[in-house]
Amino acid sequence: MKTEKLQHMGDKDLERYLHESLQERSYLLVIDDIWKKEAWESIKRAFYAHCNNGSKVIITTHSKEVAENLDEITYDHQLLFLTFDKS
């Protein structure tokens, strides 16, 4: 699909397009820097049905609220700040 068409799609249409594109596939999806839990809730529906086919999703966030509201089938890893000597 062309980028121009994707840019004009609404949230629900984009969600459906992503869901259909990932169906029957195994994938590793990296989503960087999710700031709001509502954003995560919205986009996870597109690929959540495929979570038992070996697919994986990695998200990064600065938001403790986002990290605390991940589902029970997820794993979280909190990175610690490096000391000056280790950076």
C-alpha positions as CSV (number, residue, x, y, z in Angstrom):
1,M,0.0,0.0,0.0
2,K,1.3,3.5,-0.8
3,T,2.3,5.8,2.0
4,E,-0.2,8.5,0.8
5,K,-3.1,6.1,1.3
6,L,-1.9,5.2,4.8
7,Q,-1.5,8.8,5.8
8,H,-5.2,9.4,5.1
9,M,-6.5,6.4,7.0
10,G,-8.2,6.8,10.4
11,D,-7.0,4.9,13.5
12,K,-9.4,2.0,13.1
13,D,-8.5,1.5,9.5
14,L,-4.8,1.6,10.3
15,E,-5.4,-0.9,13.1
16,R,-7.3,-3.2,10.7
17,Y,-4.6,-2.9,8.0
18,L,-1.8,-3.7,10.5
19,H,-3.8,-6.7,11.8
20,E,-4.4,-8.1,8.4
21,S,-0.8,-7.5,7.3
22,L,0.5,-9.4,10.2
23,Q,-2.0,-12.3,10.1
24,E,-0.4,-15.7,9.3
25,R,3.1,-14.3,9.8
26,S,5.7,-14.6,12.5
27,Y,7.4,-11.3,13.2
28,L,9.5,-9.2,15.6
29,L,8.1,-5.7,16.0
30,V,10.0,-3.0,17.7
31,I,8.0,0.1,18.8
32,D,10.2,2.8,20.3
33,D,9.2,5.4,22.8
34,I,5.6,5.0,23.7
35,W,4.6,7.9,26.0
36,K,1.0,7.2,26.8
37,K,-0.8,4.1,27.9
38,E,-3.7,4.9,25.6
39,A,-1.4,4.8,22.6
40,W,-0.2,1.3,23.6
41,E,-3.7,0.1,24.2
42,S,-4.7,1.3,20.8
43,I,-1.9,-0.2,18.8
44,K,-1.6,-3.5,20.6
45,R,-5.0,-4.7,19.4
46,A,-3.6,-4.9,15.9
47,F,-1.2,-7.7,16.7
48,Y,-2.3,-9.1,20.1
49,A,-4.2,-12.0,18.5
50,H,-1.0,-13.3,16.9
51,C,1.0,-13.4,20.2
52,N,0.9,-17.2,20.3
53,N,2.5,-17.8,16.9
54,G,6.0,-17.1,18.0
55,S,5.8,-13.4,17.2
56,K,7.4,-10.9,19.6
57,V,6.8,-7.2,20.3
58,I,9.4,-5.0,22.0
59,I,8.4,-1.6,23.2
60,T,10.4,1.1,24.8
61,T,9.0,3.8,27.1
62,H,10.1,6.5,29.5
63,S,6.7,6.3,31.1
64,K,6.3,4.3,34.3
65,E,2.5,4.3,33.7
66,V,2.9,2.6,30.4
67,A,5.3,0.0,31.8
68,E,3.0,-0.7,34.8
69,N,0.0,-1.2,32.5
70,L,1.5,-4.0,30.3
71,D,-0.4,-7.2,30.3
72,E,0.4,-10.3,32.4
73,I,1.9,-12.1,29.4
74,T,4.5,-9.4,29.0
75,Y,7.9,-9.1,30.6
76,D,9.3,-5.8,31.6
77,H,12.9,-4.8,32.2
78,Q,13.8,-1.6,33.8
79,L,17.1,-0.2,32.8
80,L,19.2,1.5,35.4
81,F,21.2,4.7,34.9
82,L,24.9,4.0,34.2
83,T,27.5,5.5,36.6
84,F,29.9,8.0,35.1
85,D,32.6,5.4,35.1
86,K,30.5,2.9,33.2
87,S,29.1,5.3,30.5
